[in-house]
Amino acid sequence: MLMLFIILIFIRPFISSLAFPYLNTIYSSSLFCFLLIWVLLKGLPLENIKQLKYPLIIFIIALAISSIFSYNRLAGAKELYKYAGGLLIFMFCAALSAGQRNRVIQGIILAGFLISILAMHQYFFGFSHLLNYINKQGITDAFALDYIGRRRVFFPFVTPNTLAGYLIMILPLSAGYLGGKKGIFSKIQPIILACVFFSLLLTKSLGALISLFFSFSIYFYAAGKLTKSKLLLLLGLSIAIIAVFILRTTIQKAHTTVEFSSLMRLSYWKGTLGIIKLKFFAGVGLGNFNLPYARYAHNAYLQIFAETGILGILAFLWFIYKLLKAGFLRLSRNNQDFLLPGLLLSNLAFLLHNLVDFTFFLPEVNLTWWFLAGILFSLPRLS
């Protein structure tokens, strides 16, 4: 049963919900059936997540209310289905033993490594073929043409920022897990880290790099003394951020500059805040969020607030607080565990990146976070 779960974990990021909606439906249904069978056979691991029971219960209630009272109930049911899958995955991973946890992490890292290889292949060999296809199809979308013209990798996702949001979880996870291993793992770690980081740079995603920088900064602050190696790491990330910023600001096309991207996000946030003001308590309902010019708010927390109301966002923030607090408490007790830093950094990077993006709502990315959040909480003596 665990092997089937690992296979499902492995193939998840290769199926874009935006590019392949029907295949995504088949996958999601298969995963959900697996999780339901697991619940029927094993039951819910309530004892394992008792420290999170109140925020989880309140969040589930808020999701149910939001779905029931959605203007478009079908859309609400679809979104509730996505949340249910994520929460069940969290519970599944929170109940894993040490050996099972290691096998799941290996599957996640292997998938991330292969995706980084595919992204590099796209950069060196794939754009010319893609450009020929777009020309033949008569596609004129300015952003799609920009991704190709600027050679911003995104495969197998549909945007560079989505790929970057995924890779910033894989990078620290690989560093933490493989750093504590010997033999073949210690030998392949530099290769995996180099490929993942290089692919991340090729996305030219400023938001993802900044999120990674602040994740490391928060972790180093919590871990204590700032060593020379830690300073060098932060310096390297700073150089990468500056380099990407320069590349993005020297672009001639207005819609592709950092300034344009920032202004558009501000307009998204302003529109979302307007929705929150009108539907502060109940929200507009799951799956009912929509701006005149965007499907997502480019801030997951604002969008959750807009869809589920004050109860939903407070419960979700409470859940995140309890999760991260438990991780940092364990960090203060034992800083010799290589896996813990990787999991903390992966979770932090994802959560920070969703202040400026929407990968929380894309199952090809967010399910990896639910996996890692559950694994983080499954570590012994974490709570």
ABEGO torsion letter per residue (X at the ends): XAAAAAAAAAAAAABBAAABAAAAAAAAAAAAAAAAAAAAAAEBBAAAAAAAAAAAAAAAAAAAAAAAABABAAAAAAAAAAAAAAAAAAAAAAABBAAAAAAAAAAAAAAAAAAAAAAAAAAAAAAAAAAAAAAAAGBABAAAAAAAAAGBBAOABABAAAAAAAAAAAAAAAAAAAAABBEAAAAAAAAAAAAAAAAAAAAGBAAAAAAAAAAAAAAAAAAEBBBAAAAAAAAAAAAAAAAAAAAAAABABAAABAAAAAAAAAAAAAAAAAAAAABAAAEAEBGABBBAABABAGBAAAAAAAAAEAAAAAAAAAAAAAAAAAAAAAAAABAABAAAAAAAAAAAAAAAAAAABAAAABAAAAAAAAAAAAAAAABBGAX
